[in-house]
Structure formats: structure tokens, C-alpha cells
Amino acid sequence: MMTLNCREVTRRLASDEYLAARWRDRLLIGLHLLLCDKCRRYKLQLKALSNATKKLWPIPEDPEEEETLRRLRREILNNSDE
Amino acid sequence: MNFDDSQFGKRIRSGDRAAIAAVVETYLSHILNAARASGLDSHRAEDVTQSTFATFIEKAPSFEGRSRVRTWLFGILYRKIAEARRALGRERLSDDIDHVMERRFHPDGTWSNPPQSMTVYSRELGKLIEACVDTLSTAQRMAFVFREKEEMATEEICKILDVSRTNLGVLLYRGRNRLRECLEAKGVN
């Protein structure tokens, strides 16, 4: 069975290529991760990036934001009348 | 209201006010927020949001319904963001991250400089990411935002950025590694 090296595993992880990979390729990546703590750590770094990013740039929940949205909505729809 | 059936597509094409107002109502805050995440200041983010919807309304008669309304709208937004960032000189042209990554491996593909474990709390990490995300190109940054923040599927992001699957993979690979490298340089390990 062809094995994957660390460079190839990190490429497939960071490019999301493994998400669309066939079961055989996913198995190869899974096996590599099982045996390689460095690539496991790399995968954890990507996971940490992902988790932290989900909480970034939240839609502000304050009255000012409501006012901004109301104003933009008004401007967008009024301009389209002209 | 289902925005993606052919009936709604017809209403959009005919310039139906209620249909267009419903799209504005549904997507305004998402579009504004994605514009903010692109690194434009709040004033410019509002500008590109307005001009995105202006283009949407202007082009509505030619909406073919081949892609979803959301995809179409975010595609318009992405082009406006790219334009605004180019005008500000924010677009990076050279890309050295491939070399940086190459140096992390031995010729046989095993790690020579392996990653460290990240031990900062996610709130702190978020602040550092905000600082590091400026090192990404517009396309890398928006691919990352659409994937991680909006949690869009690969296909939809490809349509929005108008790139192939392979290109999107390269954008995500470079963007994520740029962020990793920047965080490591800031001592996150």
C-alpha cells in the first residue's frame, strides 16, 4: 500500500482535499495520523484556528447595529426606486 | 419563503419589490458582516454592502437562477471587496508561504521543523488571528472566512470566488499556513 509522507498529509489537510477524498485516501491519511504525532499536532492547530475563527467578527447585538441595518435597508430600497 | 425555487427566480427577474426586499432583509447583516471580516473599515464595509445590493437590484432582470440567490449575492460582494482592497493597495502579489512550508520538511517529506502545540485560549487566539489575517491575500482571506465562518460548502465558495476546486484548495492551504506561521511567530505554541 502506498503511504503518504508528512508534507503530503499536511497539504491534503490544509487544502480540505481530504474532505472530498475517496475512502482509500482517507484511510491512508487516518493511518498516518495514527502513527505521526507531529501531523496530529498540525491537525490540532488547524482545528484551533477553525474554532477560534467561528467566534470572530460576530454580528453585534446592540441598538446601534439595529439602526445601521435599518438605515442601510432604507437606502438600498429607496435608491432602487429612482 | 424559498429563495431557490424557479417561481422566486421569476419574481426576482421581473423586479418584484417584495421579493427583492425579502432578499435584502435576509442577507443584509450577513453581507455587512462578511464585508467587515474582509478587513475593510466599518465605513467602507457599509459602502461595499450598499453597492453589492445596488448591483443585485440592477442586475436582477438577468438573474438566471442557475446559482442560488445567496451564491450570486456573495459573488457580487466578493468582487466589490477585491476592488476596494485593490484600491487601498491591500492586495499582496508575491507568495512566499510555499517556500516557508517547504523549509519545514526534509527532502523525504518528513518534518524538519514540526509544529508546536497551541495552548492559548480560544478568545486570546481570536485576537491574534485578527491581527494575523492581514497577511493573507483577499482571495485567501475570503476563502478562509467563507469556509470557517460562514461554513459554506466547497462548491459554493468556488462559485463565489470564481475558481476551480484545485485553486480553492491552494487558497485555503496558503491562507491557513500563513495564519499558522504568523501565530507561531507571535509565540503561540
Interface residues (C-beta under 8 A of the other chain):
Chain A: N5 C6 R7 E8 T10 R11 A14 S15 D16 E17 L19 A20 K38 C39 R41 Y42 L44 Q45 L46 A48 L49 S50 N51 A52 T53 K54 K55 L56 W57 I59 T68 L69 L72 R73 E75 I76 L77 N79 S80
Chain B: R17 I20 A21 V24 E25 L28 S29 L32 N33 R36 A37 E46 T49 Q50 F53 A54 I57 M101 F105 D108 G109 T110 W111 P114 P115 Q116 S117 M118 S122 R123 L125 G126 I129 E130 F144 V145 R147 E148 K149 E151 T154 R165 L168 G169 V170 L172 Y173 R176 N177 L179 R180 L183
